[in-house]
């Protein structure tokens, strides 16, 4: 009697499709839930299967991405994709506990051990109303050019080692003392070595 029951259960389960592995061939990303096409490892086609991802994170997997599909109700025609992986592009050799975001082009953000976040890309854009950086020690920019399209204000001393060039606008305004260890040139005239016509004729000497 029990053997007959087991046989009936096995026959019933044999007609229910279990979760299976597949390879994605196309992803439609315009809909509310992405729809994918692919092929199961047994060769069966997968058409317009929904790709479910975690809230707040989304990606458009490239063709060739491996996937795990779950047939809802045991039917391949009503499958949903619950996991994806692409071994050719996945960042490898991460240390235990590290987390990364990456693309097939090599752009990446890696949360590393030691509370270090590393970003690698060609162009890094920030679009916001207010960008606030609180660096208790210092902030370094290792770049040959740093540009600001508008005003720059320093709350403390502004230092430079390669000279300074100012052009356009209202010129430069100094509210306080301006000191120069060598000379100041104004309209081509030296502030330290200029001469004037004397009151009683002749030319005065240079400023003392």
Residue, then its C-alpha position, 0 to 999 in steps of 0.5 A: x500500500x505504501x509503495x503505491x502511495x510513494x509511486x503516485x507521489x513520485x509520478x506527481x512530482x515528476x510532472x512539476x518542474x523544479x528550479x533550474x539553471x539557465x543562461x540569459x540571452x536578452x533583458x528588457x529593462x523598460x517595464x516595471x519588472x525586467x523581463x528576460x529571455x534565456x535558455x535552460x541547460x536542458x535546451x528549453x526556451x524561457x520567454x519573458x520571465x520576470x527578473x526579481x531583484x532586491x529593492x534599491x538595487x537593480x542591474x541589467x545583466x548582459x547576455x551570457x549571464x547565468x541565472x536560477x529560474x523558479x517555475x511558479x506552479x511548477x510550470x516553465x512557462x511561468x518562471x521567475x528569475x531569482x538569482x544571476x551571476x556572470x563569472x567573466x565579470x564578477x570581482x574575484x578574490x574579495x576578502x571575507x566581509x568585503x562588498x562590491x558593485x561592478x560592471x562588465x566594463x570594469x567600473x567598480x565600487x569596493x567596500x574593503x576591509x579596514x573601512x576603506x571604500x575604493x572606486x575605479x572609473x573613467x568619469x565620476x559625476x555627483x549631481x546634488x544640491x549640497x555636497x558636504x565632505x567632513x574629513x577630520x584629518x585632511x582631503x587630498x586631490x592628486x590631479x594636475x587640474x582642479x577647476x571650479x565654475x564659480x566662487x571658491x571660499x576658504x575659511x582658513x589660510x590659502x597656500x600655494x607652491x606653484x605661483x598664482x594667476x588671476x584674470x578677469x572679473x573685478x580683479x583681486x581685492x585684499x582686505x588687510x596687509x599684502x606682503x611680498x618677500x621679493x617685489x610687487x609689479x604693478x602695470x609693469x612698474x616695480x614696487x621695490x625699485x621704481x623711481x620718481x621725478x624729484x620735486x626740484x628736478x632730477x630723479x629720486x632714488x629707489x624706495x628705502 
